């Protein structure tokens, strides 16, 4: 048998070659933003309805943009509720008239 010298090129036996990896399928592309189609019944309070209508803006944004819309709507609804506490209520009852004895 002849000694094998380093650096000598020649045919590589098939059983020594590396296996060919199978192709990896491409991941599906990102879906385009789409409305959820959630129905909403108006509340009759213009400030609240305007804030809830703002939620529809998220339908046309990537997921990363939803937080800004949600925080804006939440802040607006919180402000509307806080304003209810500031509205003046009915006047406080005054002193009772003295009854004639």
C-alpha positions in Angstrom: 0.0 0.0 0.0 1.2 3.5 -0.9 1.5 6.2 1.8 -1.0 9.0 1.5 0.7 12.4 1.2 -1.0 15.6 2.4 -2.2 18.1 -0.1 -2.8 15.5 -2.8 -6.0 16.1 -4.6 -8.0 13.3 -6.1 -11.5 12.0 -6.2 -13.3 11.9 -2.8 -15.2 8.7 -2.2 -19.0 9.3 -2.0 -19.4 7.8 1.4 -17.0 10.5 2.9 -18.7 13.6 1.4 -21.0 15.8 3.5 -24.7 15.4 3.2 -26.5 18.1 1.2 -28.9 20.0 3.5 -32.5 20.1 2.4 -33.7 23.5 1.5 -35.4 25.5 4.3 -38.8 26.8 3.3 -39.2 30.6 3.3 -41.2 31.9 6.2 -44.5 33.4 5.2 -44.5 37.1 4.6 -46.0 39.5 7.0 -49.7 39.9 6.6 -50.9 43.4 5.7 -52.8 45.2 8.5 -56.5 44.4 8.3 -59.5 45.7 10.2 -60.8 43.4 12.8 -64.4 44.2 11.9 -65.6 44.7 15.5 -69.0 46.4 15.6 -69.4 49.2 18.0 -72.7 50.7 19.3 -72.5 54.5 19.8 -72.7 55.6 23.4 -74.5 58.9 22.7 -71.7 60.8 24.5 -69.8 62.7 21.7 -66.5 62.8 23.6 -66.6 59.0 24.3 -67.7 58.1 20.7 -64.9 60.2 19.2 -62.4 58.4 21.3 -63.8 55.0 20.4 -63.8 55.9 16.8 -60.1 56.6 17.1 -59.5 52.9 17.8 -60.2 52.3 14.1 -56.9 54.0 13.3 -55.1 51.0 14.7 -56.7 48.8 11.9 -54.4 50.4 9.4 -51.1 50.3 11.4 -48.5 47.7 12.0 -48.8 46.1 15.5 -46.0 48.3 16.7 -48.2 51.3 16.1 -51.1 50.1 18.1 -49.8 51.1 21.5 -49.7 54.8 20.6 -53.4 54.6 19.5 -54.5 52.7 22.6 -52.7 55.0 25.0 -54.2 58.0 23.3 -57.7 56.6 23.5 -57.2 55.5 27.1 -55.9 58.9 28.1 -58.9 60.6 26.4 -61.4 58.4 28.1 -59.8 58.9 31.4 -59.9 62.7 30.9 -63.6 62.5 30.0 -64.4 60.6 33.1 -62.3 62.9 35.2 -64.2 65.9 33.8 -67.5 64.3 35.0 -66.2 64.8 38.6 -65.5 68.5 37.9 -69.0 69.4 36.6 -71.0 71.3 39.0 -73.9 69.4 40.5 -77.2 70.8 41.9 -76.8 73.6 44.3 -76.3 72.7 47.9 -79.4 73.2 50.0 -79.7 76.5 51.7 -80.7 77.2 55.3 -84.2 76.1 56.2 -86.6 78.9 56.9 -87.6 79.1 60.5 -91.1 77.8 61.0 -93.7 80.1 62.6 -94.4 78.9 66.0 
